[in-house]
Each structure stands twice: as structure tokens, then as C-alpha cells.
Amino acid sequence: MKRFALSLAAALLVLSCRAQPLASGFAASAETARPLAAGAKAPTAILPAQDGADTDLAKVFARKPTVLIFYRGGWCPYCNRHLAALAESELDLVKLGYHVVAISPEPIAKLRATADEHHLRYRLLSDEKALLSRRFGVAYRISAETGTGYASNGITLTHIPDSTDFWLPVPAAFLIDRAGTIKYVYWNADPSIRVSTDDLLAAAQKALEP
């Protein structure tokens, strides 16, 4: 009986170690990601912007209502179309009192290239270590083998810290009020599907209602 108990404990320890990467905040796939829902408190972090300046998201959220976007990277055509569409509707969002912030795993240099290429005025932030993406529930794991496949097509993904695997965020849009409460969420495991600017503007207007 004692030997059985020890064997069971060892088996549980192995299972615990295997489960640890997922427990650390990376979903097994885009389909199994579970982004935070409306009503939740928005997590914060200090992340570098495309100009290299550290940005404290607690201060960003407190300053104005925020449109927070998670995108995969400047290599993603769906992301680029979405970022460009946001740029076109940014003035309407600003008139409502919002500012726009977009976050990806890419390093600062890539953020600058994306901002320049699409003439983006809003802030892009780098979350290479998935500090914020994990807290929002949008980060998911990409196997080393799949990451190598991306690399063969000229796409360099970001490594999970202390791992040979990579990660990406599920593309998502959050509306966050000045108290730091999430008022609206849109996400889709299919990276080709994004919230339309019309729907986002309507949700932004509604989120301001008492």
C-alpha cells in the first residue's frame, strides 16, 4: 500500500509538471484560450512602446477610456488590415473620449516598422514576455515544430520565456473604462475574423452610457 501511495504521488508530480506550462497562462491553442470577460478588472503591466518609452497601462486606463487591441504581428495581413481600419476610425473614437492602444509579441523595431508602414498615430506596445497577454487570457502556445514552419516562411515568432516553444495572442479587442473595468470584449480563434469598426464604435458608444 505504501509503495502504491508513493507511485501515485510520483505520477501526480509528473502530471503537475506537464501541466505547468498551461497553468503559467498559455492556452494549448487559440481555440482553448479564454480571454477575460466583460465586467472583469483589466490587468496592467509596464510595456515598451514603439518609441522605446515604458508605458504604464494602469495610468493609461485611468487617463481615458481605452480601446485595447491584441494582434499577432506586422507579418499578419489580417492584423494589418485591422490596424489600418482602426487608424481610419480613430478620430471617431477620440471624439467619444477614447484612446487606442495595440499590443503584440513583436519587439520595438517591428512595432516602429508597422506604425510607419500604416501611418498609425496610436500607441503600439511590445509584450515579448507575454506579461499582459497571459493576464488577459489571450496567449496561446505554438509548438517549436510549428514555429519552425513559420520561420521557413520568413515569420519569426516570439519564444515563450525559458522554452523552445513559441506563443501568439488570440486577436482580441477590449473596451476598458477609467476605473479599469472591461466593458466589452470581442475575440475569435480564427485570425481572419476581427470586430468591424462599425461594431466597435457602437460598442464604444454604449460602454459610455450610465
C-alpha positions as CSV (number, residue, x, y, z in Angstrom):
1,M,0.0,0.0,0.0
2,K,2.8,2.4,0.9
3,R,4.6,1.6,-2.4
4,F,1.3,2.3,-4.3
5,A,0.9,5.6,-2.5
6,L,4.4,6.6,-3.4
7,S,3.8,5.6,-7.1
8,L,0.6,7.6,-7.1
9,A,2.4,10.7,-5.7
10,A,5.1,10.4,-8.3
11,A,2.6,10.1,-11.1
12,L,0.7,13.2,-9.8
13,L,4.0,15.1,-9.7
14,V,4.8,14.2,-13.3
15,L,1.3,15.3,-14.4
16,S,1.7,18.5,-12.4
17,C,5.0,19.3,-14.2
18,R,3.5,18.6,-17.6
19,A,0.5,20.9,-16.8
20,Q,2.7,23.7,-15.6
21,P,3.2,25.5,-19.0
22,L,-0.6,25.8,-19.4
23,A,-1.0,26.8,-15.8
24,S,1.5,29.6,-16.4
25,G,-1.0,31.3,-18.6
26,F,-0.5,29.9,-22.1
27,A,-3.5,28.1,-23.6
28,A,-2.8,24.9,-25.6
29,S,-4.4,26.5,-28.7
30,A,-6.2,29.6,-29.9
31,E,-9.5,27.6,-29.6
32,T,-8.9,26.8,-25.9
33,A,-7.9,30.4,-25.0
34,R,-10.3,32.0,-22.6
35,P,-10.0,35.8,-22.7
36,L,-11.3,37.8,-19.8
37,A,-15.0,38.7,-20.0
38,A,-16.8,42.0,-19.7
39,G,-17.1,43.0,-16.0
40,A,-13.6,41.8,-15.1
41,K,-10.9,44.1,-13.8
42,A,-8.4,44.8,-16.6
43,P,-4.9,43.6,-15.7
44,T,-2.0,46.0,-16.1
45,A,1.7,45.9,-16.9
46,I,4.5,48.3,-17.9
47,L,5.4,47.7,-21.5
48,P,7.7,49.5,-24.0
49,A,6.1,51.5,-26.8
50,Q,7.3,51.8,-30.4
51,D,9.4,54.8,-29.4
52,G,11.0,52.8,-26.6
53,A,9.3,54.6,-23.8
54,D,7.9,52.5,-21.0
55,T,4.1,52.7,-20.8
56,D,2.3,52.0,-17.5
57,L,-1.1,50.7,-18.5
58,A,-2.6,51.4,-15.1
59,K,-2.0,55.1,-15.9
60,V,-3.2,54.7,-19.5
61,F,-6.5,53.2,-18.4
62,A,-7.0,55.8,-15.7
63,R,-6.4,58.7,-18.1
64,K,-9.2,57.9,-20.6
65,P,-11.5,55.0,-21.7
66,T,-9.3,52.7,-23.7
67,V,-9.7,50.6,-26.8
68,L,-7.1,47.8,-26.2
69,I,-6.2,45.6,-29.2
70,F,-4.2,42.4,-29.2
71,Y,-2.7,41.5,-32.6
72,R,-0.3,38.8,-33.8
73,G,2.3,41.0,-35.6
74,G,3.1,43.1,-38.6
75,W,3.6,40.0,-40.6
76,C,-0.1,39.1,-40.4
77,P,-2.2,40.5,-43.2
78,Y,-5.4,40.3,-41.2
79,C,-3.8,42.3,-38.4
80,N,-2.5,44.9,-40.8
81,R,-6.0,45.4,-42.3
82,H,-7.5,45.7,-38.8
83,L,-4.8,48.1,-37.6
84,A,-5.3,50.3,-40.7
85,A,-9.1,50.2,-40.2
86,L,-8.7,51.3,-36.6
87,A,-6.5,54.2,-37.8
88,E,-9.3,55.3,-40.1
89,S,-11.9,55.2,-37.2
90,E,-9.5,56.6,-34.6
91,L,-10.8,60.1,-34.9
92,D,-14.4,58.9,-34.2
93,L,-13.1,57.0,-31.1
94,V,-11.2,60.1,-29.9
95,K,-14.3,62.2,-30.3
96,L,-16.1,59.8,-27.9
97,G,-13.2,60.3,-25.4
98,Y,-11.2,57.1,-26.1
99,H,-7.6,56.4,-27.0
100,V,-6.3,53.4,-28.8
101,V,-3.5,51.0,-27.7
102,A,-2.5,47.9,-29.6
103,I,-0.3,45.2,-28.3
104,S,1.7,42.4,-30.0
105,P,4.6,40.0,-29.1
106,E,6.9,41.8,-31.5
107,P,10.0,43.8,-30.5
108,I,10.1,47.5,-30.6
109,A,11.8,47.7,-34.0
110,K,9.0,45.7,-35.6
111,L,6.4,47.9,-33.9
112,R,8.0,51.0,-35.4
113,A,8.0,49.4,-38.9
114,T,4.3,48.6,-38.6
115,A,3.4,52.1,-37.3
116,D,5.4,53.7,-40.2
117,E,4.0,51.4,-42.9
118,H,0.4,52.0,-41.9
119,H,0.8,55.6,-40.7
120,L,-0.5,54.7,-37.2
121,R,-0.8,57.6,-34.7
122,Y,-2.0,55.4,-31.8
123,R,0.4,53.6,-29.4
124,L,1.8,50.2,-30.1
125,L,3.2,48.2,-27.2
126,S,5.6,45.2,-27.2
127,D,4.7,42.3,-24.9
128,E,7.5,39.9,-25.8
129,K,7.3,38.0,-22.5
130,A,3.5,37.8,-22.6
131,L,3.2,39.7,-19.3
132,L,-0.1,41.3,-20.2
133,S,-1.3,38.8,-22.8
134,R,-1.3,36.0,-20.3
135,R,-3.2,38.0,-17.7
136,F,-5.9,38.9,-20.3
137,G,-6.1,35.2,-21.2
138,V,-5.3,35.7,-24.9
139,A,-1.8,34.0,-25.0
140,Y,-1.6,30.5,-26.5
141,R,1.3,28.1,-27.2
142,I,2.8,27.4,-30.6
143,S,5.0,24.2,-30.7
144,A,8.6,24.5,-31.7
145,E,7.9,22.4,-34.8
146,T,5.1,24.8,-35.9
147,G,7.3,27.8,-35.1
148,T,9.9,26.4,-37.4
149,G,7.3,26.2,-40.1
150,Y,6.5,29.9,-39.6
151,A,10.3,30.6,-39.8
152,S,10.6,28.8,-43.1
153,N,8.1,31.4,-44.5
154,G,10.0,34.3,-43.1
155,I,8.0,34.8,-40.0
156,T,9.8,35.0,-36.7
157,L,7.6,34.2,-33.7
158,T,8.4,35.1,-30.1
159,H,9.7,32.4,-27.8
160,I,7.9,31.6,-24.5
161,P,10.4,32.5,-21.8
162,D,12.6,29.6,-20.9
163,S,11.0,27.3,-23.5
164,T,11.7,26.1,-27.1
165,D,8.0,26.7,-27.9
166,F,6.6,30.0,-29.1
167,W,3.4,32.0,-28.4
168,L,0.9,34.2,-30.1
169,P,-2.1,36.1,-28.9
170,V,-5.7,35.4,-29.9
171,P,-6.6,38.6,-31.8
172,A,-9.0,40.5,-29.4
173,A,-10.5,43.9,-28.7
174,F,-11.3,45.2,-25.2
175,L,-13.0,48.4,-24.2
176,I,-11.8,49.5,-20.7
177,D,-13.3,52.3,-18.7
178,R,-11.3,54.7,-16.5
179,A,-11.9,52.6,-13.4
180,G,-10.1,49.7,-15.1
181,T,-13.2,47.6,-15.8
182,I,-13.6,45.7,-19.0
183,K,-16.9,46.9,-20.6
184,Y,-16.8,45.0,-23.9
185,V,-14.8,42.1,-25.4
186,Y,-14.5,40.7,-28.9
187,W,-12.3,37.8,-29.9
188,N,-12.2,35.0,-32.4
189,A,-9.9,32.0,-32.6
190,D,-10.0,32.4,-36.4
191,P,-7.3,35.1,-37.1
192,S,-9.1,36.3,-40.2
193,I,-12.2,37.4,-38.3
194,R,-12.0,40.8,-36.4
195,V,-14.5,43.1,-35.0
196,S,-15.7,45.6,-37.5
197,T,-15.1,49.3,-36.9
198,D,-18.8,50.0,-37.0
199,D,-19.5,47.4,-34.3
200,L,-16.6,48.6,-32.3
201,L,-17.8,52.2,-32.5
202,A,-21.3,51.2,-31.5
203,A,-19.9,49.2,-28.5
204,A,-17.7,52.2,-27.5
205,Q,-20.7,54.5,-27.5
206,K,-22.8,52.0,-25.5
207,A,-20.0,51.5,-23.0
208,L,-20.1,55.2,-22.1
209,E,-23.8,55.0,-21.1
210,P,-24.5,55.1,-17.4
